[in-house]
Amino acid sequence: DQQVKQNSPSLSVQEGRISILNCDYTNSMFDYFLWYKKYPAEGPTFLISISSIKDKNEDGRFTVFLNKSAKHLSLHIVPSQPGDSAVYFCAASASFNAGGTSYGKLTFGQGTILTVHP
Amino acid sequence: NAGVTQTPKFQVLKTGQSMTLQCAQDMNHEYMSWYRQDPGMGLRLIHYSVGAGITDQGEVPNGYNVSRSTTEDFPLRLLSAAPSQTSVYFCASSYSAAFRRNTIYFGEGSWLTVV
């Protein structure tokens, strides 16, 4: 059962326009959400995150929106640049306590291939 | 990909062979993990470790073993390779598993083909 879903395998956008990548989740225990970016032949790199107590987090051209009632989050990239072309993974974490320390396990979505055309 | 080194980068195995994917990090991170990436499946957690001597299973642990004898190293062993284990494997580490405060760093990946 896929707890984190990215239903769009690919997205194509013109340079300068907005890219919107979507992610849905089913586990109501998820309390922290992250976006990772991955170039070919490289490992994923952290992009931006949001806690479940917030509904928006912004970092430069990247903004993540969280709609808890809909169990939906989205990543907005404005303006999109050709260098943004990559695979974007949504990930979610549910905290649990072990030995008095809070831990999380990351569950990833399938990824969305973003292509930004010059 | 700061400080997480995976070897080998590419490997072809025959069904039934065993091998070890090596992972080392030089950031003194307590948390290390292994993921596999398959088309349409995203990244799935195989095993993880929250410190030396402590390991636990992730989402897809069958057919894999891990150990954590030192903070720096977290090898992934394929006991008897099967074609279903053809995948790209990523090792990742973080200062701790408290992801709210600590970024997780990934290695560059190991491409494994089992024929």
Interface residues (C-beta under 8 A of the other chain):
Chain A: V4 Q6 P9 Y32 L34 Y36 A41 E42 G43 P44 T45 F46 S49 S51 F89 A91 S93 S95 A98 T101 S102 Y103 G104 K105 L106 T107 F108 G109 Q110 G111
Chain B: N1 V4 Y35 G40 M41 G42 L43 R44 L45 Y48 V50 G58 E59 F90 A92 S96 A97 A98 F99 R100 T103 I104 Y105 F106 G107 E108 G109
